Amino acid sequence: MRHSELRQVSTLRGLAALSPAVVFLLLYVAVSLVIGDFYVMPVTVALLAASAWAIAIDRGPSLATRIERFSAAAGHTNILYMIWIFVMAGAFAALAKGIGAIDATVELTLQVFPATLLLPAIFVAACFISLAIGTSVGTIVAIVPLVVELASEGGGNMALFVATALGGAFFGDNLSFISDTTIAATRTQGCSMSDKFRANFRIVFPAALVALTLYFFIGSDLQLNVTENNSDPWMILPYLIVIATALAGINVLIVLTCGIASALLLGTLTGKVTLIESCRLMGEGIGGMGELIVITLLAAGMLGLIKAMGGIDFLLMRLTSKVSGKRGAQACIALLVSMVNLCTANNTVAILSVGSISRSISERYGITPRRTASLLDTCSCIVQCLIPYGAQTLLATGLAHISPAAPWPYLYYPWTLAGAVILAVILPAPRR
């Protein structure tokens, strides 16, 4: 998307297009910060108000047309695909817990790792899985049910445990050769994946080491009160199947289907649950995802209207109007993809939206394609991990039954990664 391809959006119209996002942030984040409690203002109410505002200010010819635009954005194939993941993840998590699979896995994990090493182990495991499978959503599906059970059984800080897994999930989402963000960033900038990986690794690895060190220090004071359950070790099989199929790079829906099928078969064969009881457990798990699905639909509809009204084009126009120098150009690219990601809640879409204009900026100011691709991928992953309405955070917190904003203070990895990006922009890049 070059400058000539952008819609010309006036300042007044651009600010109006972005105002639904401001309404949401004021109602949810600002109110929660003032009160000091993220559970007081339901995120569904804040999104409902922001969505109503977006429909009200849209310039559609009629109310019915505006609602159709909102519904089309909410019903996009990517959104419905994500909802399918939510539904099946809820069914698997409830069934696995019901047959004792997660309890058995927790017991085995605590036999391997002492409580003081659990947080670093969770972070490293999430980093490894996400690097292998290239998707943060798949990593969350594979590891968060175990993390939730570890925290709930031992009386640990649920938000801290979930945040640790979230940070590790985005490590691989950013670096993996098979990640959709890596593919989008390298293709839009015309560089090889290996070049982008080397440039990206210099920024990501120090941040990951700092985050890991923090988890070591925090974990040294961790006290878990886990009782001995004498679980059947065979019950870990569904969980091992989910991790193995995820590591094999299989589609996440098939991964969850394999997990559900194995848990269903193992539970009925061992007499842990009956077939009817299994169906009841899966139904409860799916029902527990109801609020998460509503949040996803409202956020997608609202953000779709923001884009349709020209909010994204307005951001691109304003942020690229006063670029000067290499550092300024790099800062502009980082800010571009971050702001668009904030408005789309999808890091791959954000990279594709600003990829062409970022390439034009990098060519004009002599920034290497691998550097630009690294900035695009890293900054989009940082924002995606930090926003409370991102699909990954919604899925993880939905499985944990906590507020989407609860992990925010404990997301040490994306915060350290943001600091690493700032240093990378300020300091000169190596010649090789």
Contacts in CASP RR format, 6 or more apart in sequence:
PFRMAT RR
TARGET T0000
AUTHOR 0000-0000-0000
METHOD contacts of the structure
MODEL  1
MRHSELRQVSTLRGLAALSPAVVFLLLYVAVSLVIGDFYVMPVTVALLAA
SAWAIAIDRGPSLATRIERFSAAAGHTNILYMIWIFVMAGAFAALAKGIG
AIDATVELTLQVFPATLLLPAIFVAACFISLAIGTSVGTIVAIVPLVVEL
ASEGGGNMALFVATALGGAFFGDNLSFISDTTIAATRTQGCSMSDKFRAN
FRIVFPAALVALTLYFFIGSDLQLNVTENNSDPWMILPYLIVIATALAGI
NVLIVLTCGIASALLLGTLTGKVTLIESCRLMGEGIGGMGELIVITLLAA
GMLGLIKAMGGIDFLLMRLTSKVSGKRGAQACIALLVSMVNLCTANNTVA
ILSVGSISRSISERYGITPRRTASLLDTCSCIVQCLIPYGAQTLLATGLA
HISPAAPWPYLYYPWTLAGAVILAVILPAPRR
1 316 0 8 1.000
1 353 0 8 1.000
1 354 0 8 1.000
1 355 0 8 1.000
1 356 0 8 1.000
1 357 0 8 1.000
2 356 0 8 1.000
2 357 0 8 1.000
2 360 0 8 1.000
3 317 0 8 1.000
3 320 0 8 1.000
3 357 0 8 1.000
3 360 0 8 1.000
5 356 0 8 1.000
6 313 0 8 1.000
6 316 0 8 1.000
6 317 0 8 1.000
6 357 0 8 1.000
7 310 0 8 1.000
7 313 0 8 1.000
8 317 0 8 1.000
9 17 0 8 1.000
9 310 0 8 1.000
9 311 0 8 1.000
9 313 0 8 1.000
9 314 0 8 1.000
9 317 0 8 1.000
11 314 0 8 1.000
13 309 0 8 1.000
13 310 0 8 1.000
13 314 0 8 1.000
14 309 0 8 1.000
14 310 0 8 1.000
14 311 0 8 1.000
14 314 0 8 1.000
15 314 0 8 1.000
16 57 0 8 1.000
16 309 0 8 1.000
17 306 0 8 1.000
17 309 0 8 1.000
17 310 0 8 1.000
17 311 0 8 1.000
17 314 0 8 1.000
18 306 0 8 1.000
18 311 0 8 1.000
18 314 0 8 1.000
18 315 0 8 1.000
18 343 0 8 1.000
19 53 0 8 1.000
19 57 0 8 1.000
20 50 0 8 1.000
20 51 0 8 1.000
20 53 0 8 1.000
20 54 0 8 1.000
20 57 0 8 1.000
20 302 0 8 1.000
20 305 0 8 1.000
20 306 0 8 1.000
21 50 0 8 1.000
21 302 0 8 1.000
21 303 0 8 1.000
21 306 0 8 1.000
21 342 0 8 1.000
21 343 0 8 1.000
23 49 0 8 1.000
23 50 0 8 1.000
23 53 0 8 1.000
24 46 0 8 1.000
24 47 0 8 1.000
24 49 0 8 1.000
24 50 0 8 1.000
24 302 0 8 1.000
24 389 0 8 1.000
27 41 0 8 1.000
27 45 0 8 1.000
27 46 0 8 1.000
27 49 0 8 1.000
27 50 0 8 1.000
28 41 0 8 1.000
28 43 0 8 1.000
28 46 0 8 1.000
28 47 0 8 1.000
28 388 0 8 1.000
28 405 0 8 1.000
29 388 0 8 1.000
29 405 0 8 1.000
31 40 0 8 1.000
31 41 0 8 1.000
31 46 0 8 1.000
32 38 0 8 1.000
32 40 0 8 1.000
32 41 0 8 1.000
32 405 0 8 1.000
35 41 0 8 1.000
38 403 0 8 1.000
38 405 0 8 1.000
38 406 0 8 1.000
38 408 0 8 1.000
39 403 0 8 1.000
43 295 0 8 1.000
43 388 0 8 1.000
43 389 0 8 1.000
43 403 0 8 1.000
43 404 0 8 1.000
43 405 0 8 1.000
44 291 0 8 1.000
44 294 0 8 1.000
44 295 0 8 1.000
44 298 0 8 1.000
47 295 0 8 1.000
47 298 0 8 1.000
47 299 0 8 1.000
47 302 0 8 1.000
47 389 0 8 1.000
48 298 0 8 1.000
50 298 0 8 1.000
50 302 0 8 1.000
51 70 0 8 1.000
51 298 0 8 1.000
51 301 0 8 1.000
51 302 0 8 1.000
51 305 0 8 1.000
54 70 0 8 1.000
54 301 0 8 1.000
54 302 0 8 1.000
54 305 0 8 1.000
54 306 0 8 1.000
54 309 0 8 1.000
55 63 0 8 1.000
55 66 0 8 1.000
55 67 0 8 1.000
55 70 0 8 1.000
55 305 0 8 1.000
57 309 0 8 1.000
58 66 0 8 1.000
58 69 0 8 1.000
58 305 0 8 1.000
58 308 0 8 1.000
58 309 0 8 1.000
59 309 0 8 1.000
60 66 0 8 1.000
60 69 0 8 1.000
66 305 0 8 1.000
69 304 0 8 1.000
69 305 0 8 1.000
69 308 0 8 1.000
70 301 0 8 1.000
70 302 0 8 1.000
70 304 0 8 1.000
70 305 0 8 1.000
71 301 0 8 1.000
73 79 0 8 1.000
73 300 0 8 1.000
73 301 0 8 1.000
73 303 0 8 1.000
73 304 0 8 1.000
73 305 0 8 1.000
73 307 0 8 1.000
73 308 0 8 1.000
74 297 0 8 1.000
74 298 0 8 1.000
74 300 0 8 1.000
74 301 0 8 1.000
75 297 0 8 1.000
75 300 0 8 1.000
75 301 0 8 1.000
76 300 0 8 1.000
78 346 0 8 1.000
79 296 0 8 1.000
79 297 0 8 1.000
79 300 0 8 1.000
82 137 0 8 1.000
82 296 0 8 1.000
82 391 0 8 1.000
83 293 0 8 1.000
83 296 0 8 1.000
83 297 0 8 1.000
84 253 0 8 1.000
85 137 0 8 1.000
85 141 0 8 1.000
85 252 0 8 1.000
85 253 0 8 1.000
85 256 0 8 1.000
85 395 0 8 1.000
86 289 0 8 1.000
86 292 0 8 1.000
86 293 0 8 1.000
86 296 0 8 1.000
86 394 0 8 1.000
86 395 0 8 1.000
87 286 0 8 1.000
87 289 0 8 1.000
87 293 0 8 1.000
88 253 0 8 1.000
88 256 0 8 1.000
88 257 0 8 1.000
88 260 0 8 1.000
89 141 0 8 1.000
89 256 0 8 1.000
89 289 0 8 1.000
89 395 0 8 1.000
89 399 0 8 1.000
90 282 0 8 1.000
90 285 0 8 1.000
90 286 0 8 1.000
90 287 0 8 1.000
90 288 0 8 1.000
90 289 0 8 1.000
90 399 0 8 1.000
91 256 0 8 1.000
91 260 0 8 1.000
91 282 0 8 1.000
91 283 0 8 1.000
91 285 0 8 1.000
91 286 0 8 1.000
92 141 0 8 1.000
92 145 0 8 1.000
92 238 0 8 1.000
92 242 0 8 1.000
92 256 0 8 1.000
92 259 0 8 1.000
92 260 0 8 1.000
92 263 0 8 1.000
93 102 0 8 1.000
93 145 0 8 1.000
93 148 0 8 1.000
93 285 0 8 1.000
93 399 0 8 1.000
94 281 0 8 1.000
94 282 0 8 1.000
94 283 0 8 1.000
94 284 0 8 1.000
94 285 0 8 1.000
94 286 0 8 1.000
95 260 0 8 1.000
95 263 0 8 1.000
95 264 0 8 1.000
95 278 0 8 1.000
95 281 0 8 1.000
95 282 0 8 1.000
96 102 0 8 1.000
96 145 0 8 1.000
96 238 0 8 1.000
96 239 0 8 1.000
96 259 0 8 1.000
96 263 0 8 1.000
97 103 0 8 1.000
97 145 0 8 1.000
97 149 0 8 1.000
97 281 0 8 1.000
98 272 0 8 1.000
98 273 0 8 1.000
98 281 0 8 1.000
99 235 0 8 1.000
99 238 0 8 1.000
99 263 0 8 1.000
99 266 0 8 1.000
99 267 0 8 1.000
99 270 0 8 1.000
99 272 0 8 1.000
99 273 0 8 1.000
99 278 0 8 1.000
100 231 0 8 1.000
100 232 0 8 1.000
100 235 0 8 1.000
100 272 0 8 1.000
101 235 0 8 1.000
101 236 0 8 1.000
101 237 0 8 1.000
101 238 0 8 1.000
101 239 0 8 1.000
101 263 0 8 1.000
101 266 0 8 1.000
102 145 0 8 1.000
102 146 0 8 1.000
102 149 0 8 1.000
102 239 0 8 1.000
103 149 0 8 1.000
103 153 0 8 1.000
103 229 0 8 1.000
103 231 0 8 1.000
103 235 0 8 1.000
104 229 0 8 1.000
104 231 0 8 1.000
104 232 0 8 1.000
104 233 0 8 1.000
104 234 0 8 1.000
104 235 0 8 1.000
104 236 0 8 1.000
105 146 0 8 1.000
105 149 0 8 1.000
105 235 0 8 1.000
105 236 0 8 1.000
105 239 0 8 1.000
106 146 0 8 1.000
106 149 0 8 1.000
106 150 0 8 1.000
106 153 0 8 1.000
106 226 0 8 1.000
107 226 0 8 1.000
107 228 0 8 1.000
107 229 0 8 1.000
107 231 0 8 1.000
108 233 0 8 1.000
108 236 0 8 1.000
109 118 0 8 1.000
109 121 0 8 1.000
109 146 0 8 1.000
109 150 0 8 1.000
110 118 0 8 1.000
110 150 0 8 1.000
110 224 0 8 1.000
110 226 0 8 1.000
113 121 0 8 1.000
115 219 0 8 1.000
115 222 0 8 1.000
115 223 0 8 1.000
115 224 0 8 1.000
116 219 0 8 1.000
116 220 0 8 1.000
116 222 0 8 1.000
117 216 0 8 1.000
117 219 0 8 1.000
118 150 0 8 1.000
118 219 0 8 1.000
118 222 0 8 1.000
118 224 0 8 1.000
119 160 0 8 1.000
119 161 0 8 1.000
119 164 0 8 1.000
119 215 0 8 1.000
119 216 0 8 1.000
119 218 0 8 1.000
119 219 0 8 1.000
119 222 0 8 1.000
120 212 0 8 1.000
120 215 0 8 1.000
120 216 0 8 1.000
120 219 0 8 1.000
122 143 0 8 1.000
122 147 0 8 1.000
122 150 0 8 1.000
122 161 0 8 1.000
122 164 0 8 1.000
122 165 0 8 1.000
122 215 0 8 1.000
123 164 0 8 1.000
123 165 0 8 1.000
123 167 0 8 1.000
123 168 0 8 1.000
123 211 0 8 1.000
123 212 0 8 1.000
123 215 0 8 1.000
123 413 0 8 1.000
124 212 0 8 1.000
125 143 0 8 1.000
126 139 0 8 1.000
126 143 0 8 1.000
126 164 0 8 1.000
126 165 0 8 1.000
126 166 0 8 1.000
126 167 0 8 1.000
126 168 0 8 1.000
126 169 0 8 1.000
126 171 0 8 1.000
127 168 0 8 1.000
127 171 0 8 1.000
127 172 0 8 1.000
127 208 0 8 1.000
129 138 0 8 1.000
129 139 0 8 1.000
129 142 0 8 1.000
129 143 0 8 1.000
129 169 0 8 1.000
129 243 0 8 1.000
129 246 0 8 1.000
129 247 0 8 1.000
130 136 0 8 1.000
130 138 0 8 1.000
130 139 0 8 1.000
130 168 0 8 1.000
130 169 0 8 1.000
130 170 0 8 1.000
130 171 0 8 1.000
130 172 0 8 1.000
130 173 0 8 1.000
130 176 0 8 1.000
131 171 0 8 1.000
131 172 0 8 1.000
131 175 0 8 1.000
131 176 0 8 1.000
132 176 0 8 1.000
132 247 0 8 1.000
132 249 0 8 1.000
133 139 0 8 1.000
133 142 0 8 1.000
133 176 0 8 1.000
133 178 0 8 1.000
133 246 0 8 1.000
133 247 0 8 1.000
133 249 0 8 1.000
134 172 0 8 1.000
134 173 0 8 1.000
134 176 0 8 1.000
134 178 0 8 1.000
134 179 0 8 1.000
134 180 0 8 1.000
135 173 0 8 1.000
135 179 0 8 1.000
135 180 0 8 1.000
135 252 0 8 1.000
136 166 0 8 1.000
136 169 0 8 1.000
136 170 0 8 1.000
136 172 0 8 1.000
136 173 0 8 1.000
136 381 0 8 1.000
136 384 0 8 1.000
136 385 0 8 1.000
136 392 0 8 1.000
137 252 0 8 1.000
137 391 0 8 1.000
137 392 0 8 1.000
137 395 0 8 1.000
138 169 0 8 1.000
138 246 0 8 1.000
138 252 0 8 1.000
138 255 0 8 1.000
139 165 0 8 1.000
139 168 0 8 1.000
139 169 0 8 1.000
139 172 0 8 1.000
139 173 0 8 1.000
139 246 0 8 1.000
140 165 0 8 1.000
140 166 0 8 1.000
140 169 0 8 1.000
140 392 0 8 1.000
140 395 0 8 1.000
140 396 0 8 1.000
140 399 0 8 1.000
141 242 0 8 1.000
141 246 0 8 1.000
141 252 0 8 1.000
141 255 0 8 1.000
141 256 0 8 1.000
141 395 0 8 1.000
142 242 0 8 1.000
142 243 0 8 1.000
142 246 0 8 1.000
142 255 0 8 1.000
143 165 0 8 1.000
143 169 0 8 1.000
143 243 0 8 1.000
144 162 0 8 1.000
144 165 0 8 1.000
144 395 0 8 1.000
144 396 0 8 1.000
144 399 0 8 1.000
144 400 0 8 1.000
145 239 0 8 1.000
145 399 0 8 1.000
146 239 0 8 1.000
147 161 0 8 1.000
147 162 0 8 1.000
147 164 0 8 1.000
147 165 0 8 1.000
147 400 0 8 1.000
148 158 0 8 1.000
148 161 0 8 1.000
148 162 0 8 1.000
148 399 0 8 1.000
148 400 0 8 1.000
150 156 0 8 1.000
150 161 0 8 1.000
150 224 0 8 1.000
151 157 0 8 1.000
151 158 0 8 1.000
151 160 0 8 1.000
151 161 0 8 1.000
151 162 0 8 1.000
151 400 0 8 1.000
152 158 0 8 1.000
153 224 0 8 1.000
153 226 0 8 1.000
153 227 0 8 1.000
154 224 0 8 1.000
154 225 0 8 1.000
154 226 0 8 1.000
155 224 0 8 1.000
155 225 0 8 1.000
156 222 0 8 1.000
156 224 0 8 1.000
157 410 0 8 1.000
158 400 0 8 1.000
158 402 0 8 1.000
158 406 0 8 1.000
159 400 0 8 1.000
159 402 0 8 1.000
159 406 0 8 1.000
159 407 0 8 1.000
159 409 0 8 1.000
159 410 0 8 1.000
160 218 0 8 1.000
160 407 0 8 1.000
160 410 0 8 1.000
162 396 0 8 1.000
162 397 0 8 1.000
162 400 0 8 1.000
162 402 0 8 1.000
162 406 0 8 1.000
162 407 0 8 1.000
163 407 0 8 1.000
163 408 0 8 1.000
163 409 0 8 1.000
163 410 0 8 1.000
163 411 0 8 1.000
163 412 0 8 1.000
164 215 0 8 1.000
164 410 0 8 1.000
165 396 0 8 1.000
166 385 0 8 1.000
166 392 0 8 1.000
166 393 0 8 1.000
166 396 0 8 1.000
166 407 0 8 1.000
166 411 0 8 1.000
167 211 0 8 1.000
167 385 0 8 1.000
167 411 0 8 1.000
167 412 0 8 1.000
167 413 0 8 1.000
167 414 0 8 1.000
168 413 0 8 1.000
169 392 0 8 1.000
170 381 0 8 1.000
170 382 0 8 1.000
170 384 0 8 1.000
170 385 0 8 1.000
170 392 0 8 1.000
170 413 0 8 1.000
170 414 0 8 1.000
171 204 0 8 1.000
171 208 0 8 1.000
171 413 0 8 1.000
172 179 0 8 1.000
173 179 0 8 1.000
173 181 0 8 1.000
173 347 0 8 1.000
173 381 0 8 1.000
173 384 0 8 1.000
174 181 0 8 1.000
174 182 0 8 1.000
174 200 0 8 1.000
174 204 0 8 1.000
174 377 0 8 1.000
174 378 0 8 1.000
174 381 0 8 1.000
175 182 0 8 1.000
175 197 0 8 1.000
175 200 0 8 1.000
175 201 0 8 1.000
175 204 0 8 1.000
176 182 0 8 1.000
177 193 0 8 1.000
177 197 0 8 1.000
178 249 0 8 1.000
179 377 0 8 1.000
180 348 0 8 1.000
181 347 0 8 1.000
181 348 0 8 1.000
181 351 0 8 1.000
181 377 0 8 1.000
181 380 0 8 1.000
181 381 0 8 1.000
182 193 0 8 1.000
182 196 0 8 1.000
182 197 0 8 1.000
182 377 0 8 1.000
183 193 0 8 1.000
184 348 0 8 1.000
184 351 0 8 1.000
184 352 0 8 1.000
184 376 0 8 1.000
184 377 0 8 1.000
185 196 0 8 1.000
185 351 0 8 1.000
185 355 0 8 1.000
185 373 0 8 1.000
185 374 0 8 1.000
185 376 0 8 1.000
185 377 0 8 1.000
186 192 0 8 1.000
186 193 0 8 1.000
186 196 0 8 1.000
186 373 0 8 1.000
188 351 0 8 1.000
188 352 0 8 1.000
188 355 0 8 1.000
188 356 0 8 1.000
188 358 0 8 1.000
188 359 0 8 1.000
188 373 0 8 1.000
188 376 0 8 1.000
189 196 0 8 1.000
189 355 0 8 1.000
189 358 0 8 1.000
189 359 0 8 1.000
189 362 0 8 1.000
189 369 0 8 1.000
189 370 0 8 1.000
189 372 0 8 1.000
189 373 0 8 1.000
189 376 0 8 1.000
190 359 0 8 1.000
190 369 0 8 1.000
190 373 0 8 1.000
191 368 0 8 1.000
191 369 0 8 1.000
191 370 0 8 1.000
191 373 0 8 1.000
192 370 0 8 1.000
195 369 0 8 1.000
195 370 0 8 1.000
196 370 0 8 1.000
196 373 0 8 1.000
196 374 0 8 1.000
196 377 0 8 1.000
198 370 0 8 1.000
199 368 0 8 1.000
199 370 0 8 1.000
199 371 0 8 1.000
199 373 0 8 1.000
199 374 0 8 1.000
199 429 0 8 1.000
200 373 0 8 1.000
200 374 0 8 1.000
200 377 0 8 1.000
200 378 0 8 1.000
202 424 0 8 1.000
202 430 0 8 1.000
203 374 0 8 1.000
203 378 0 8 1.000
203 417 0 8 1.000
203 420 0 8 1.000
203 421 0 8 1.000
203 424 0 8 1.000
204 378 0 8 1.000
204 417 0 8 1.000
204 420 0 8 1.000
206 420 0 8 1.000
207 413 0 8 1.000
207 416 0 8 1.000
207 417 0 8 1.000
207 419 0 8 1.000
207 420 0 8 1.000
208 413 0 8 1.000
208 416 0 8 1.000
208 417 0 8 1.000
210 412 0 8 1.000
210 416 0 8 1.000
211 412 0 8 1.000
211 413 0 8 1.000
211 416 0 8 1.000
211 417 0 8 1.000
214 412 0 8 1.000
214 416 0 8 1.000
215 412 0 8 1.000
232 270 0 8 1.000
234 266 0 8 1.000
234 270 0 8 1.000
235 266 0 8 1.000
235 270 0 8 1.000
235 272 0 8 1.000
237 262 0 8 1.000
237 266 0 8 1.000
238 259 0 8 1.000
238 262 0 8 1.000
238 263 0 8 1.000
238 266 0 8 1.000
241 258 0 8 1.000
241 259 0 8 1.000
241 262 0 8 1.000
242 255 0 8 1.000
242 256 0 8 1.000
242 258 0 8 1.000
242 259 0 8 1.000
245 254 0 8 1.000
245 255 0 8 1.000
245 258 0 8 1.000
245 259 0 8 1.000
246 252 0 8 1.000
246 255 0 8 1.000
250 258 0 8 1.000
260 282 0 8 1.000
263 278 0 8 1.000
264 275 0 8 1.000
264 278 0 8 1.000
266 272 0 8 1.000
267 273 0 8 1.000
267 278 0 8 1.000
268 274 0 8 1.000
268 275 0 8 1.000
268 278 0 8 1.000
273 281 0 8 1.000
288 398 0 8 1.000
288 401 0 8 1.000
289 398 0 8 1.000
291 398 0 8 1.000
292 394 0 8 1.000
292 395 0 8 1.000
292 398 0 8 1.000
295 389 0 8 1.000
295 394 0 8 1.000
295 404 0 8 1.000
296 391 0 8 1.000
296 394 0 8 1.000
299 345 0 8 1.000
299 389 0 8 1.000
299 390 0 8 1.000
300 345 0 8 1.000
303 343 0 8 1.000
303 344 0 8 1.000
303 345 0 8 1.000
304 344 0 8 1.000
306 312 0 8 1.000
306 343 0 8 1.000
307 343 0 8 1.000
307 344 0 8 1.000
311 343 0 8 1.000
312 340 0 8 1.000
312 343 0 8 1.000
312 344 0 8 1.000
312 353 0 8 1.000
315 336 0 8 1.000
315 339 0 8 1.000
315 340 0 8 1.000
315 343 0 8 1.000
316 336 0 8 1.000
316 340 0 8 1.000
316 354 0 8 1.000
316 357 0 8 1.000
319 332 0 8 1.000
319 335 0 8 1.000
319 336 0 8 1.000
319 339 0 8 1.000
320 332 0 8 1.000
320 336 0 8 1.000
320 357 0 8 1.000
320 361 0 8 1.000
323 329 0 8 1.000
323 332 0 8 1.000
323 361 0 8 1.000
323 365 0 8 1.000
325 365 0 8 1.000
326 365 0 8 1.000
326 366 0 8 1.000
326 367 0 8 1.000
327 425 0 8 1.000
327 426 0 8 1.000
328 365 0 8 1.000
328 425 0 8 1.000
329 361 0 8 1.000
329 362 0 8 1.000
329 364 0 8 1.000
329 365 0 8 1.000
329 366 0 8 1.000
329 367 0 8 1.000
330 367 0 8 1.000
330 371 0 8 1.000
330 375 0 8 1.000
330 425 0 8 1.000
331 425 0 8 1.000
332 361 0 8 1.000
333 354 0 8 1.000
333 358 0 8 1.000
333 361 0 8 1.000
333 362 0 8 1.000
333 367 0 8 1.000
333 372 0 8 1.000
333 375 0 8 1.000
333 376 0 8 1.000
333 379 0 8 1.000
334 375 0 8 1.000
334 379 0 8 1.000
334 421 0 8 1.000
334 425 0 8 1.000
336 354 0 8 1.000
336 357 0 8 1.000
336 358 0 8 1.000
337 350 0 8 1.000
337 351 0 8 1.000
337 354 0 8 1.000
337 355 0 8 1.000
337 358 0 8 1.000
337 375 0 8 1.000
337 376 0 8 1.000
337 379 0 8 1.000
337 380 0 8 1.000
337 383 0 8 1.000
338 379 0 8 1.000
338 380 0 8 1.000
338 382 0 8 1.000
338 383 0 8 1.000
340 349 0 8 1.000
340 350 0 8 1.000
340 353 0 8 1.000
340 354 0 8 1.000
341 347 0 8 1.000
341 350 0 8 1.000
341 379 0 8 1.000
341 380 0 8 1.000
341 383 0 8 1.000
341 384 0 8 1.000
341 387 0 8 1.000
342 383 0 8 1.000
342 387 0 8 1.000
344 350 0 8 1.000
344 353 0 8 1.000
345 384 0 8 1.000
345 387 0 8 1.000
345 389 0 8 1.000
345 390 0 8 1.000
345 391 0 8 1.000
346 384 0 8 1.000
346 391 0 8 1.000
347 377 0 8 1.000
347 380 0 8 1.000
347 381 0 8 1.000
347 383 0 8 1.000
347 384 0 8 1.000
348 380 0 8 1.000
350 380 0 8 1.000
350 383 0 8 1.000
351 376 0 8 1.000
351 377 0 8 1.000
351 380 0 8 1.000
354 376 0 8 1.000
355 376 0 8 1.000
358 372 0 8 1.000
358 376 0 8 1.000
359 369 0 8 1.000
359 372 0 8 1.000
361 367 0 8 1.000
361 372 0 8 1.000
362 368 0 8 1.000
362 369 0 8 1.000
362 371 0 8 1.000
362 372 0 8 1.000
368 429 0 8 1.000
371 429 0 8 1.000
375 421 0 8 1.000
375 424 0 8 1.000
375 425 0 8 1.000
378 417 0 8 1.000
378 421 0 8 1.000
379 421 0 8 1.000
381 414 0 8 1.000
381 417 0 8 1.000
382 414 0 8 1.000
382 417 0 8 1.000
382 418 0 8 1.000
382 421 0 8 1.000
384 390 0 8 1.000
384 392 0 8 1.000
385 392 0 8 1.000
385 393 0 8 1.000
385 411 0 8 1.000
385 413 0 8 1.000
385 414 0 8 1.000
386 408 0 8 1.000
386 411 0 8 1.000
386 414 0 8 1.000
387 393 0 8 1.000
388 394 0 8 1.000
388 403 0 8 1.000
388 404 0 8 1.000
388 405 0 8 1.000
388 408 0 8 1.000
389 404 0 8 1.000
390 404 0 8 1.000
393 404 0 8 1.000
393 407 0 8 1.000
394 404 0 8 1.000
396 407 0 8 1.000
397 403 0 8 1.000
397 404 0 8 1.000
397 406 0 8 1.000
397 407 0 8 1.000
398 404 0 8 1.000
END
